[in-house]
């Protein structure tokens, strides 16, 4: 029996986030420290196995309330079901024949939940890779991010942008330009300009996430979208500026200017701080990191931060300061 194992990794946005949902620009890294793994093998029926993240049994009502507070109401089963459905729809539209064998599939994820490290899209990306292998279907690399996004946005109604999916499909370090001038339709889905960069251009980077608090990405993005639709000038101008900062960050990387990269990341967060209402615990993470001399920006929608630092002593100071506010510090593995 052939067993298919596929992985997709967490993602950290360096600059430009969250303008990807508004035809902006972003630059992101893959974080191989955390991943979602999907295991798929031939079976007599299509079966999706439950995991610990799909809990339906609790020690008490307090345990249930705590679990929902940390992880939300949904596990990965809905993501896998929606991915399979979207994969079938795509293959029908592309006139790609699928064999009639069935499979069993399960997933496991080490990505910290709901701290903005793209754990949900990692499960979808890994599932899509497994389905492509099982059915021997080749979907162009440029198309895959939009297909992954459609699973969450169109099937599940989750507000999101392309950035996470592009980073997880291409991996490494990627600059993305979602401007309308770069939009083109490939196999019925929109694609944009995706530019992989050499990860060796990165200066010393750190990543930190909160151990206790989390927030579903929908809470953050839904408010932004509504304000953007209303033409809120703070939001519109803020999106434009953070998109510009992605271009600044790209230039800083190419020129190996760590100071300018850190400044772009700092300003990216400062724009978000001015425009959006952020929980005190998320602001504290940024302030504590900056007090150590490091740059700091949200790695995603909130709950994890990423930045540049200078030397081992600063990294050690970061570890102590962030641990004091219940945050875990690590060095992101990009390659």
N, C-alpha and C positions, 0 to 999 in steps of 0.2 A: 504493500500500500504506500503510495506516495504521499508524504506529508509536506505541505507548503507552509513555510514560516516567513512572514514579512514584517518589517518594522518601519515606522515613521517616527521622527524625533520631535522633541519640543522645539519651540522657536522663541527668539528674543528679538524684538524690534529695537534698532539702534536710534533711528531718526525717521521722521515723516509720519509716524503713527499718530492718530488714526485716519490720515487723509486718504488711505487706499480705497475707502468706501465712497469717496467724493472726487474721483478722478485726479487724485494727487500723486505723490511719489513717496516711496519708503525704501529703507535699506535694513536688512535683517540678517541674523545669523541662525544657523541650526544649532541646537543644544543637545549633543549626543549623550549627555549625562542622564537624560530622561527619554523614555520612548513608550510607544504603544506597539504591542506585538499581536499579530493575528495568526492563528494556526487553523489551517483548513485542510480537510482530507475527504476523500470520496466516502459517501454514506448512502443508505437506502432511501433517505428523505432529506429535505432541506431542514437542518436543525441548527438553531443558534443557542449555544449553551450559556447559562447564567454564570456570572462571576460574583465576587464579593462586592463589586461596585454596583451590582443590581440587587441589593439587599431587599428582602421582603419580610425578614424576621428580625426582631429587636428585643433586647433585654427588658426594656420598659418604654413607656411613652417619652421619658426624658432622653433615652438613648435615640429614639426615632427623631425627636426634635433636634438633637445635636447633629445627627447625621444629615438631616435636611439642611440645617444651618450651614454646615461645612460643604456639602456636596450637591445641594439642590434636590429636585424631585426626580431627576432622570439619570439613569446610568447609560451604559454603552449599547444596550440592546436596540434602542430606537435608532441609533446612529448606524448600526450594521444593517438593520432592516431597510432603512431609507437608502443606504448605499447600494444594496442589492437591487432595489427597485429602480434606482436611477441608472445603474449600470445596464439593466435590461432595457430600459427606455432608450438609452443612448445606442445600444447595439441594434435595436430595431430601426431607429432613425438612420443609422449609418449602414443598414443592410448587412450587418455582421451576423452570421449564423452561429448559434450556440448549441453545443451538444446537449444531450438529454440526461447526462449523469447528474446526480445530486451530491450534496456535500454536507458535512458538519463543520461548524465554525465556532471558534471561541476567541476571546481577546483577553489581554492582560495589559495594564497600563501602569507605568511608574511615574507618569507626569503628575506633579502636584495639582490637585483639583481646584479649578476656578480661581487661579491667581494670575491669569493672563499669559500662560505659556503654551496655549493652543493644544490642549489635551484632546479636545473633542475632534478637531480636524486631523489630529494624528491618528486616531482610531479609524476615521473615514479613509484617510490616505492609505493606511496599511491594509484595510479591507479591500480597497480598489486594486491595490497591487496583487493581493492574493487572488481576487477574481480574474484579473487579467492573466495570471499564470495558469489558473485552473482551466479557463476556457480558451487559452492560447490566443488571446485577443491583444492586439497592439494598439494602444491609444496614444497619439502623439503627446510628447512631453508638454508642449505648449497648451494643449487642451486640458490636461489633467487638473490643473488648479481650478479652472472654471467649473469642471464637472464636480470636483469635491465641494466647491462653494455652493453649487446648486442643491446638493444634498441637504445642507443646513438651511439655506435661505428659501428655496422653493418647496422642499418636501416638509421641513420642520418649522419654517417660519422664524428662524433665528437671524437677527440682524447681524451682518458681518461683512467684511471686505475680503479681497483676494490675497492680501499680503501673507497670511499664515500658510495658505495652501501653496503659494508659489515657493516660499522658503522650504516647505516640507517636501515638495516634489523635486525641486532642483538641488536642495541641500547646500551646505557650505555657507558662503557669503553672497548675498544677492541684492542687487539694486533693481528697483522696479519703478517703471513710469507708467501710470495708469491714465495719462492724458488722453483725451478723446482723439487727438491727432494720431496716436499710436494704436488705436483700436482697430482690430480686424477680426472678421468672423472665420473661424476654422472649424469645420465639421459641425457647424450650427451653434457654436459657443463663442463668446467674445474672448479674445486674447490681446495682450498688450506687450510692451517692451520689457523683457526680463534679461538682465545682464549679470551673469555670474562673475564674481570677482575673486581674486586670489586671496584665500583666508590668511596667508602669511603677511598681508598688509595690515592686519589687525594689531594694535598695540596691546599691552596687558589689559585684559578685561575681567571683570567680576560679575557675578549674578547672585542675587539674593531673593529669597521668597519667604513670606510669612508662614509660620508653622500653624498658627491658630485661626486667623481670620481668612475669609475668602468672600468673593462676590461674583455672581453669575455675570458673564459678559453682556447678556441681554440688558441688564439694568443700566450699564454704562452706555451702550450703543443706542438703545431705544430713545433715550432723552436727547442725545446728540442729533439723531436723525430728525426728530420732530422739530427741534430748534432750527436746524438747517433748512428744512422744508418751509418754515415760517419766514425765512430770510433773516434770521437773527445775525446782525452784522458782526457781533463778536465771534460767533461760531464760523461764519463764512470767512472772515479775515484770518481767524486762527487756523483754519484748515489750509488756507493759502500759504501762510507763513511756515507751518510745519512741513508742508510739501517742499518749500524752498530749502528748508534745513536738511532734507534728505540729500539734495544735490550738493549742499555745502559739505555734508558728511562724506559723500562719495569722493569729492575732490580732496578732502583732508586725508582720506585713506590712501588714495593714489599717490599723494605727495608725502605720505608717512608723517603727517602732522598730527600727533596725538593730542596736542593742546587744543587745536582747532576742532578736532573731532569731539573732544570732551565738552567744549563750549557749545557746539551745535546740539549735543544731547541735552545739556543743561537747559538751553533755551527752549528746546522742544517741550520739556516738562513745564517750564515756567509759563509757556503759552497755555498749557492745559490747566495749570493752577489758577490762572487769571480767569479763564473762560468757564470752567466747569466746577461744579460742587464736588469735592473729593472728601472721602472719610478721613478723619484725623489720623487713624492708624496708617493710612497710605502716605499721607504727608510726612508723618514721623519717619518712615523708612528713608525717604529722600533726604530729609533734613539731617538725620543721623549720619548717613553716608557722606554728605557734603561737609559736615563738620569735621570729618576725618581727612578732608582734602581731596576726596574723589569726586568725579562727575557722577551724575545720577539721573536716570530717566526711567519711566515706566517701561517694562519689557513688553507689556501688552495693555490690557484694559485696566490693570491694577492688581496689586497683591504680590508682584515681583518687580524688582528693579535691576537695571543693568548700567554699567558705567566703566570708565577708565580709571586707573589708579597708578601711582608712582612708587614702585618698589615694594620689597617684602615687608618693611616696617609698616607702611600704610595698609597693606593687605591684612597684616596681623591686627592692626588697630580697628580696621573695618570688621573683622571677625568678632572681636570682643564687643564692640559697640552694638552691632546688629544682633548678636546673641542676647544681649541684655534686653532687647525689645522683642524677643522670641522670633528672630529671623535666622534662617540658615544661609550661610555664605558658601559659595563654591566658585571654581574656575570653569567657565563653560568650555566644553570640548566641541570644537567646530569641525575638526577633521578626524 
